[in-house]
Amino acid sequence: MIKKVGIWLICAACIIALNTALADEGEAIFKSHGCTSCHKKTSVSKLNPSLTEISQAYQGKEEQLIKYLKGESEPIVRPEKADLMKRQIEKTKKLPDADLKALAGYLVRQQ
């Protein structure tokens, strides 16, 4: 019994560590691509959605966010302003799938 509990605790710690590593990687990608110049944690901008707004809109829709970042779907946050992101989407759609997953994971955890 104690052995099983120990194994579960180790598994849980590994999952937490992996999620933290992905979030850190996603944040690094977000910052290195200049996303912070337009997207702040909280914002009242009429043009650029805040990280909180993006996170709330894409909760449970991480795959849809990845498709948007690949240029394969329309945004669900402020679709009327999609043209403002076209240059950035040209950059994000060139990212490897692992980077897109990390970036999307970071974005949906920003509430």
C-alpha positions as CSV (number, residue, x, y, z in Angstrom):
1,M,0.0,0.0,0.0
2,I,2.7,2.5,0.9
3,K,4.6,1.5,-2.2
4,K,1.6,2.3,-4.4
5,V,1.1,5.7,-2.7
6,G,4.7,6.5,-3.2
7,I,4.5,5.7,-6.9
8,W,1.4,7.9,-7.3
9,L,3.1,10.7,-5.5
10,I,6.1,10.4,-7.9
11,C,3.8,10.4,-10.9
12,A,1.9,13.4,-9.6
13,A,5.2,15.3,-9.1
14,C,6.4,14.4,-12.6
15,I,3.1,15.7,-14.1
16,I,3.3,18.9,-12.2
17,A,7.0,19.4,-13.2
18,L,6.1,18.7,-16.9
19,N,3.3,21.2,-16.8
20,T,5.5,23.8,-15.2
21,A,8.3,23.2,-17.8
22,L,5.8,23.6,-20.6
23,A,4.4,26.7,-19.1
24,D,7.9,28.2,-18.7
25,E,8.7,27.2,-22.3
26,G,5.4,28.7,-23.5
27,E,6.2,32.0,-21.7
28,A,9.6,32.1,-23.2
29,I,8.1,31.7,-26.7
30,F,5.5,34.3,-26.0
31,K,8.2,36.8,-24.9
32,S,10.7,36.0,-27.6
33,H,8.2,36.6,-30.4
34,G,7.3,40.1,-29.1
35,C,3.8,39.2,-28.0
36,T,4.2,41.1,-24.8
37,S,4.2,44.4,-26.7
38,C,0.5,44.0,-27.5
39,H,-0.9,41.4,-25.0
40,K,-0.7,42.3,-21.3
41,K,-2.0,40.2,-18.4
42,T,-4.9,42.6,-17.9
43,S,-5.7,45.4,-20.3
44,V,-8.4,47.7,-21.4
45,S,-7.2,48.0,-24.9
46,K,-9.9,48.1,-27.6
47,L,-7.5,46.6,-30.1
48,N,-5.5,43.9,-28.3
49,P,-7.1,41.3,-26.0
50,S,-5.5,40.7,-22.6
51,L,-3.9,37.4,-21.7
52,T,-6.8,36.9,-19.3
53,E,-9.4,37.5,-22.0
54,I,-7.5,35.0,-24.3
55,S,-7.3,32.5,-21.5
56,Q,-11.0,32.7,-20.7
57,A,-12.1,32.4,-24.3
58,Y,-9.9,29.3,-25.0
59,Q,-10.5,27.4,-21.8
60,G,-11.0,23.8,-22.9
61,K,-10.3,24.8,-26.5
62,E,-6.5,24.5,-26.6
63,E,-6.5,22.6,-29.9
64,Q,-8.6,25.4,-31.4
65,L,-6.1,27.9,-30.2
66,I,-3.3,25.9,-31.8
67,K,-5.2,25.8,-35.1
68,Y,-5.5,29.6,-34.9
69,L,-1.8,30.0,-34.2
70,K,-1.1,27.7,-37.3
71,G,-3.3,30.0,-39.4
72,E,-5.9,27.2,-39.9
73,S,-8.9,28.8,-38.2
74,E,-10.3,32.2,-37.2
75,P,-9.8,33.6,-33.7
76,I,-12.6,33.4,-31.2
77,V,-11.4,36.5,-29.4
78,R,-12.2,39.7,-31.2
79,P,-12.5,38.2,-34.6
80,E,-13.2,41.6,-36.1
81,K,-9.6,42.6,-35.2
82,A,-8.0,39.4,-36.8
83,D,-6.2,41.5,-39.5
84,L,-4.0,43.0,-36.8
85,M,-2.6,39.6,-36.0
86,K,-1.9,38.4,-39.6
87,R,1.8,39.3,-39.5
88,Q,2.2,37.5,-36.1
89,I,0.3,34.4,-37.4
90,E,2.7,34.2,-40.3
91,K,5.4,33.7,-37.7
92,T,3.6,31.4,-35.3
93,K,2.4,29.1,-38.0
94,K,6.1,28.3,-38.7
95,L,6.7,27.1,-35.2
96,P,7.2,23.4,-34.5
97,D,4.1,21.7,-33.0
98,A,5.8,21.3,-29.6
99,D,6.3,25.0,-29.4
100,L,2.8,25.8,-30.5
101,K,1.5,23.4,-27.8
102,A,3.7,25.1,-25.2
103,L,2.6,28.5,-26.3
104,A,-1.1,27.6,-26.3
105,G,-0.7,25.9,-22.8
106,Y,0.8,29.1,-21.5
107,L,-1.9,31.3,-22.9
108,V,-4.8,29.2,-21.5
109,R,-3.3,29.3,-18.0
110,Q,-3.2,33.1,-17.7
111,Q,-6.4,33.7,-15.8
